[in-house]
Amino acid sequence: MSRKKVTFGSLRQQKQNGEKITMLTAYDYPSARLLDEAGVDTILVGDSAANVVLGYDNTVPVTMDELLVLTKAVVKGAKSAMIIGDMPFMSYNISIPEAIRNAGRFIKEAGTDAIKLEGGGPMVDTIAAIINAGIPVVGHLGLTPQTASMMGGYRVQGRTAKQARHLQHEAERIQDAGAVMLVLEMVPDRVAKRIAETLDIPVIGIGAGVDVDGQVLVLHDMLGIGNGAGLKFVKTYASLEDNIKNAAKDYIADVKAMTFPADAHTFHMPEDEFSKF
């Protein structure tokens, strides 16, 4: 039995009802189909594809065109989950018109339900402009990986009272700009809880404790095949790396031993036709 399509209204209702929201990343058709059938609420086609799919050292190099190809596949695979496209670095940082144009590509070319971009400060005006163009926006505060070098690396954000107040202020500004949801990354749990309680929009955490409105993880990390599997805020729900390697090793051994393909995997020609051949 198919689920109803997840909407911004239904997500806000989940927040009001105290029902936690689930989000996972996906970057291809089969992963999106499986996550959708499993019942995940939202799928983020994250710029984390740079690391876990495309092999870059960080998220900065991934391009709009690369993410759009992956996003199109995810949209085809998920029928009910909300799909959010992650705006890559420098696709929204240069000018507001360019940010609107690139955000529009996720909606128009890939068919996403919303886009996500990182940062507060001057990015709040960009968020408002994209929303005014008719494109739903998910904000992202705390650790923002695209600009992590400006924060001193991958560090928890909001550890001091001053930093926490600033995070809350920026979260409120992003909500006031019209954002439909907010991701908080690597933020102390009590700070994240306070922000989630303050905002009307859903707040999704990654490394932000249990008291926000929902959680997100990178799919490859939770499956044990990503570089982030050892991070403090990641729980590994399956260890597929050894399974995949062992399956490949078994295949290699079978081919070399000529036990694959066996007769069951082989097509045959009638004897009389073979004689003519």
C-alpha positions in Angstrom: 0.0 0.0 0.0 1.6 3.3 -1.1 2.0 6.1 1.3 0.7 9.6 0.8 3.3 12.1 -0.4 5.1 13.8 2.4 4.5 17.6 2.4 5.7 20.6 4.3 2.4 20.7 6.1 2.6 17.0 7.1 6.1 17.6 8.4 5.1 20.5 10.5 2.2 18.5 11.8 4.7 15.8 12.9 6.6 18.4 14.8 3.4 19.6 16.5 2.5 16.0 17.4 5.9 15.2 18.7 6.5 12.6 16.0 10.1 12.5 15.0 11.0 13.2 11.3 13.4 10.9 9.5 15.8 12.0 6.8 18.5 10.1 4.9 20.7 10.9 2.0 20.5 9.1 -1.3 22.3 9.6 -4.6 20.8 7.1 -7.0 17.5 5.4 -8.1 17.8 2.0 -6.2 18.8 3.7 -2.9 16.0 6.2 -3.2 13.5 3.4 -4.0 14.6 1.3 -1.0 14.5 4.2 1.4 11.1 5.3 0.2 9.7 1.8 0.5 11.2 1.6 4.0 9.2 4.7 5.0 11.7 7.5 5.4 10.0 10.9 5.5 12.6 13.0 3.6 15.5 12.3 1.3 18.4 14.7 0.9 20.5 14.5 -2.2 23.4 15.9 -0.3 26.6 17.5 -1.5 28.1 14.7 0.6 27.8 12.9 -2.8 31.2 14.6 -3.4 32.8 12.3 -0.8 30.8 9.1 -0.8 29.9 8.8 -4.5 32.3 10.9 -6.6 35.5 10.4 -4.5 36.4 14.0 -3.8 38.3 14.8 -0.6 35.5 17.2 0.6 32.2 18.6 -0.5 33.6 21.8 -2.2 34.4 20.5 -5.7 31.0 18.9 -6.6 29.2 20.8 -9.3 25.6 21.7 -10.1 25.6 19.4 -13.1 26.9 16.5 -11.1 24.3 16.9 -8.4 21.5 17.4 -10.9 22.3 14.0 -12.5 22.2 12.3 -9.2 19.1 14.1 -8.0 17.1 13.2 -11.1 17.7 9.5 -10.4 16.6 9.9 -6.7 13.4 11.7 -7.8 12.6 8.8 -10.1 13.1 6.3 -7.2 11.1 7.9 -4.4 7.3 8.3 -4.8 6.3 9.4 -1.3 9.3 10.9 0.5 10.0 14.6 0.2 13.1 15.2 -1.9 15.6 18.0 -1.1 18.4 19.0 -3.4 21.6 20.3 -1.7 23.0 23.5 -3.3 26.7 23.0 -3.9 29.4 25.5 -2.9 29.4 28.6 -5.1 26.1 27.8 -6.7 24.4 30.4 -4.4 27.3 32.5 -3.0 28.1 34.8 -5.9 24.8 36.7 -6.4 21.1 36.3 -5.5 20.1 36.1 -9.2 22.5 33.2 -9.7 21.3 31.5 -6.5 17.7 31.7 -7.7 18.6 30.4 -11.1 20.5 27.4 -9.7 17.8 26.7 -7.1 15.3 26.7 -9.9 17.3 24.1 -11.8 16.8 21.6 -8.9 13.0 22.2 -9.1 12.6 22.5 -12.9 15.2 20.0 -14.2 15.4 17.5 -11.4 11.9 17.7 -9.8 12.9 18.2 -6.2 10.4 19.5 -3.6 12.9 21.9 -2.0 16.5 23.0 -1.9 18.9 23.3 1.0 21.7 25.8 1.4 24.2 26.4 4.2 24.7 29.5 6.4 23.1 32.4 8.0 24.3 36.0 7.9 24.1 37.4 4.4 22.7 34.0 3.2 19.4 34.9 4.9 18.7 37.5 2.2 19.5 34.8 -0.4 17.1 32.4 1.3 14.3 35.0 1.3 14.9 35.8 -2.4 14.8 32.1 -3.4 11.6 31.7 -1.5 10.1 34.8 -3.1 10.8 33.1 -6.4 8.5 30.3 -5.3 11.2 27.8 -4.3 11.0 26.1 -0.8 14.2 26.4 1.1 15.8 24.3 3.9 18.4 26.2 6.0 21.5 24.7 7.5 23.4 26.1 10.6 26.0 24.9 13.0 28.9 23.2 11.3 28.6 24.1 7.6 31.0 21.7 5.8 31.3 23.9 2.7 32.9 26.7 4.8 34.4 24.5 7.6 37.8 26.0 7.0 36.6 29.4 8.1 35.3 27.8 11.4 38.7 26.2 12.2 37.8 22.8 10.8 35.1 20.3 11.6 34.3 21.4 15.1 31.2 21.6 17.3 29.5 25.0 17.0 27.7 26.8 19.8 29.7 25.7 22.8 29.7 29.1 24.4 26.7 31.1 25.5 27.6 33.8 23.0 27.8 31.4 20.1 24.6 29.6 21.2 22.7 32.9 21.2 24.1 33.7 17.8 22.9 30.4 16.5 19.4 30.9 17.9 19.3 34.4 16.4 20.3 33.1 13.0 17.8 30.2 13.2 15.0 32.7 13.9 16.1 34.9 11.0 16.1 31.9 8.6 12.6 31.0 9.8 11.5 34.6 9.4 12.9 34.6 5.8 10.4 31.8 5.0 12.4 28.6 5.3 10.4 25.4 5.6 12.9 23.5 7.7 16.3 23.8 9.3 19.2 21.4 9.6 21.5 21.8 12.7 24.9 20.1 12.4 27.3 19.4 15.3 25.5 21.6 17.9 25.4 20.9 21.6 22.2 19.0 22.5 20.7 21.6 24.9 21.3 24.4 22.4 19.7 22.4 19.6 16.7 21.6 21.8 16.2 25.3 22.7 16.3 26.2 19.0 13.9 23.5 18.1 11.5 24.6 20.8 11.8 28.2 19.7 11.0 27.6 16.0 7.7 26.7 14.4 9.5 24.9 11.5 10.9 21.4 11.9 14.6 21.3 13.0 16.5 18.3 11.8 19.7 17.3 13.7 22.9 15.6 12.8 25.2 15.5 15.8 22.6 17.7 17.6 21.1 15.4 20.2 17.8 13.6 20.4 15.5 16.6 21.3 15.3 18.2 17.9 12.4 17.4 15.6 14.1 14.8 13.5 17.4 13.3 12.4 19.5 12.9 9.3 22.4 10.6 8.4 24.5 10.0 5.3 23.3 6.7 3.9 26.8 5.4 3.2 27.9 6.1 6.8 24.9 4.3 8.4 25.6 1.3 6.1 29.3 1.1 7.0 30.6 2.0 3.6 31.3 5.7 4.0 34.3 7.6 5.4 32.2 9.0 8.2 31.4 5.7 9.8 33.7 6.4 12.8 32.3 9.9 13.5 30.8 10.4 17.0 27.3 11.3 15.8 27.1 8.4 13.3 25.5 5.1 14.2 26.3 2.3 11.8 23.2 0.2 11.3 24.8 -2.3 8.9 28.4 -3.2 8.1 28.2 -3.8 4.4 31.9 -3.1 3.5 33.0 -6.6 4.3 29.9 -8.2 2.7 30.6 -6.3 -0.6 34.3 -7.2 -0.6 33.6 -10.9 0.2 30.9 -11.1 -2.5 33.4 -9.6 -5.0 36.1 -12.0 -3.9 33.7 -15.0 -4.3 32.8 -13.8 -7.8 36.5 -13.4 -8.8 37.3 -16.9 -7.4 34.3 -18.5 -9.3 35.3 -16.9 -12.6 38.9 -18.0 -12.3 37.8 -21.5 -11.3 35.3 -21.6 -14.2 32.5 -22.4 -11.7 30.6 -19.3 -12.9 28.8 -19.1 -15.2 27.4 -22.6 -14.5 24.9 -24.4 -16.7 22.0 -22.6 -14.9 23.4 -19.2 -16.1 24.1 -20.3 -19.7 22.0 -20.2 -22.9 22.0 -23.2 -25.2 21.5 -23.7 -28.9 19.6 -26.7 -30.3 22.0 -29.4 -31.6 20.6 -29.3 -35.1 21.0 -25.5 -35.4 24.5 -25.8 -34.0 25.4 -28.4 -36.7 24.2 -26.0 -39.3 26.3 -23.2 -37.7 
